[in-house]
């Protein structure tokens, strides 16, 4: 949504405001487009989970896999991190709802939760629909 600013007696007025109070301020619109407190808390946890360079790289590794999944054994080497550290990062991404984990024998395979990345993008760019 683009916002147009107009000048009203030297004061910039946001023409997209729901209600202009007359002093240049506007009352935000109420409705489903405004992030609710509980949703904001959950969303902040997801952003916090990906706010780490190693976790972003893990998401990149998993999402670029031709099989749409990656074994934990294939993540440690590109990151140049030990298995316990990689497992810690993977656990955080799973708890945040970004990855799923499937155990096969002694190995764990990770894949992206369908729509998880698109959902985050849509919160930043409302015109993007997950």
Backbone torsions as a table, in degrees:
resi	resn	phi	psi	omega
1	UNK	NA	125.6	177.8
2	UNK	-90.8	145.8	-179.1
3	UNK	-111.9	128.5	178.1
4	UNK	-97.8	131.8	175.4
5	UNK	-108.0	127.4	177.8
6	UNK	-116.1	155.9	178.6
7	UNK	-96.3	125.9	179.3
8	UNK	-121.8	92.8	-178.8
9	UNK	64.7	36.3	179.7
10	UNK	88.0	-5.3	178.8
11	UNK	-105.6	131.8	177.6
12	UNK	-75.7	130.1	-179.2
13	UNK	-118.4	128.7	178.6
14	UNK	-80.5	109.7	-177.3
15	UNK	-69.2	-13.2	179.1
16	UNK	-87.7	-2.0	-179.5
17	UNK	-62.1	146.6	176.9
18	UNK	-70.6	-44.5	-179.9
19	UNK	-143.7	126.3	177.4
20	UNK	-91.9	127.4	-177.4
21	UNK	-81.7	-4.5	178.8
22	UNK	94.8	-15.2	179.7
23	UNK	-107.5	20.0	179.3
24	UNK	91.4	-11.9	178.2
25	UNK	-93.2	158.4	176.1
26	UNK	-133.6	153.1	178.1
27	UNK	-88.2	125.4	-178.7
28	UNK	-64.5	149.1	177.9
29	UNK	-67.1	148.1	176.7
30	UNK	-103.0	145.4	177.8
31	UNK	154.5	-170.3	-174.5
32	UNK	-68.9	-19.0	-177.6
33	UNK	-75.5	-15.7	-178.8
34	UNK	-87.2	130.9	-178.8
35	UNK	-67.9	124.9	-179.6
36	UNK	-82.6	156.5	-175.3
37	UNK	-54.5	-45.4	-179.7
38	UNK	-64.7	-40.4	177.8
39	UNK	-65.9	-38.3	179.5
40	UNK	-64.1	-39.1	178.9
41	UNK	-64.7	-46.0	179.4
42	UNK	-64.9	-40.8	180.0
43	UNK	-66.2	-40.8	178.4
44	UNK	-61.5	-37.9	178.1
45	UNK	-64.3	-38.7	179.3
46	UNK	-69.0	-42.2	177.4
47	UNK	-66.2	-36.7	177.8
48	UNK	-63.2	-37.9	-179.8
49	UNK	-63.7	-34.8	-178.9
50	UNK	-96.0	1.9	-179.1
51	UNK	-84.4	39.1	179.1
52	UNK	-136.2	130.8	-177.4
53	UNK	-58.0	-38.7	179.8
54	UNK	-67.8	-36.9	178.8
55	UNK	-70.4	-36.7	174.8
56	UNK	-63.1	-40.0	178.0
57	UNK	-66.4	-37.7	177.3
58	UNK	-61.4	-46.0	177.8
59	UNK	-59.7	-38.4	178.7
60	UNK	-65.7	-43.8	179.5
61	UNK	-62.2	-48.3	-177.8
62	UNK	-66.0	-43.7	-176.7
63	UNK	-69.9	-24.0	-179.7
64	UNK	-90.9	-1.0	179.7
65	UNK	-69.3	129.9	179.2
66	UNK	-61.5	-27.8	-179.1
67	UNK	-86.1	-3.1	-177.8
68	UNK	65.8	18.7	174.5
69	UNK	-155.0	156.8	-177.6
70	UNK	-139.7	136.7	176.2
71	UNK	-76.5	143.6	178.4
72	UNK	-56.9	-30.4	179.9
73	UNK	-66.7	-21.0	179.2
74	UNK	-93.2	1.9	-178.5
75	UNK	-102.0	-31.6	-174.6
76	UNK	-63.5	-43.4	-176.7
77	UNK	-64.9	-49.7	-179.8
78	UNK	-61.8	-29.0	-179.4
79	UNK	-85.8	-15.3	-176.5
80	UNK	56.2	43.7	177.9
81	UNK	-125.7	156.5	177.0
82	UNK	-72.4	160.2	-178.3
83	UNK	-60.3	-41.0	179.0
84	UNK	-62.3	-38.2	179.5
85	UNK	-68.0	-44.0	178.1
86	UNK	-62.5	-42.7	179.0
87	UNK	-61.6	-37.7	176.9
88	UNK	-61.9	-47.5	179.2
89	UNK	-63.0	-41.1	179.1
90	UNK	-63.6	-40.4	178.9
91	UNK	-60.1	-43.3	179.8
92	UNK	-63.1	-41.6	179.7
93	UNK	-67.9	-35.1	176.4
94	UNK	-67.9	-46.0	-180.0
95	UNK	-62.9	-29.9	179.1
96	UNK	-81.1	-4.3	178.8
97	UNK	81.0	19.3	-179.8
98	UNK	-92.2	-34.2	-178.8
99	UNK	-126.2	155.5	169.5
100	UNK	-113.2	155.5	-177.5
101	UNK	-123.7	132.9	175.5
102	UNK	-128.4	123.3	-178.9
103	UNK	-88.3	128.4	176.2
104	UNK	-131.3	104.6	-176.7
105	UNK	64.9	-125.8	-179.3
106	UNK	-91.0	-7.2	-175.8
107	UNK	-105.5	153.1	174.8
108	UNK	-114.0	136.4	178.5
109	UNK	-112.9	137.2	-176.4
110	UNK	-117.7	141.7	175.6
111	UNK	-140.7	157.9	178.8
112	UNK	-70.1	141.5	171.6
113	UNK	-71.3	126.1	-178.9
114	UNK	-55.3	127.8	177.1
115	UNK	81.9	-3.1	-176.2
116	UNK	-63.7	-47.1	-179.0
117	UNK	-70.2	-38.8	178.7
118	UNK	-64.3	-36.1	178.4
119	UNK	-63.9	-42.4	177.0
120	UNK	-65.1	-42.7	178.9
121	UNK	-61.5	-38.4	-178.4
122	UNK	-66.3	-26.9	177.7
123	UNK	-72.7	-29.0	178.3
124	UNK	-87.0	-32.0	-178.4
125	UNK	-126.5	85.9	-173.7
126	UNK	-54.6	-23.6	179.9
127	UNK	-74.7	-11.2	176.6
128	UNK	-87.3	121.8	179.8
129	UNK	-101.0	130.1	180.0
130	UNK	-68.7	NA	NA
